[in-house]
């Protein structure tokens, strides 16, 4: 089992290193984490949750937060309608609506349950519009991302046995064919 934990720890270090080098995480932005610890362990999602695995992931996400200044949001499982665990100051800063529930491994998932126990002042919110996120084990974080989500590809594509997907967001491009999307000295104004 220690070999599995060593691999997970190695995979997470690689992920944190790669995402930090991508340099798209902006201080004070929201980063959503969807995670199936069952998938990380090589089992089917929702069947073998592990707070021990969640501890490794939480530690890595906390390091990412310290390096970048982002806000973390841990997605609960489908039994809590994919609500999110955040710090109270995140809820207040982004004017999110708190809901009344405490995630536990069998209703919320091991990752959200672990995060709730380890955060300084955790609350659960129902909706969020995150600036970026990671999906570990295909937990479907898309509903929590701002428009427009753009995939981020990593060289290291797994955490343990779970597939790793990530996304950042960008503002919508509006205005059609005549629109300009980057500042230039030659910008023509509408007449």
Residue, then its C-alpha position, 0 to 999 in steps of 0.5 A: x500500500x505504501x507504494x501506492x501512496x508514494x506514487x500518488x504523492x509523486x503524481x501530485x508533486x508533478x501536477x503542482x509543478x506543471x500547473x504552477x509553470x503554466x502560470x494561469x492561476x491568478x491570485x484570488x481566483x477560485x480553483x475547483x477540485x473534483x476528486x474521486x479517491x476511489x478512482x485514484x485507488x483504481x476502483x470505480x467512482x463512489x465505491x472505495x472512498x479513502x480519506x487517507x488518499x484525500x489527505x495527500x490530495x488536500x496537502x498538494x492543493x494546499x501547497x498550490x494555494x500557498x504558491x499561487x494565492x488562489x481560493x480552493x473549492x472542493x466539490x462534493x459528490x452527486x449525493x450532495x448535488x456537487x455542492x462545494x466546500x470553501x473557506x468562509x472568507x471565500x464565500x464572503x468575498x465572492x458573495x456565495x450562498x451557504x447551504x446547510x450540510x456537513x459532507x461525510x464520506x458516504x454523502x459528499x465524498x471522502x475528498x470533500x469530507x476531509x477538506x471540511x475537517x481540515x479547512x480553517x472555517x469551512x462552509x458549503x455552497x451550492x454554486x460557484x463560478x470558478x476561474x479554473x479547476x482540476x478533475x481527478x477521476x472524471x467527477x464532472x467539474x464543468x458545472x462549476x466553471x465560468x464560461x468559457x472553459x479551455x482545456x489544459x493539457x499536462x504531460x503527467x495525465x494521472x493521479x494514482x489510477x485516476x485520469x487527470x483533466x484540468x481547465x482554465x477559463x477565459x472571457x467570452x469573445x463577442x462582437x463577431x467578425x469586426x471585433x478586436x480582442x487584443x489592444x493595439x495602436x491601430x484600433x479603429x473606432x466605430x463611426 
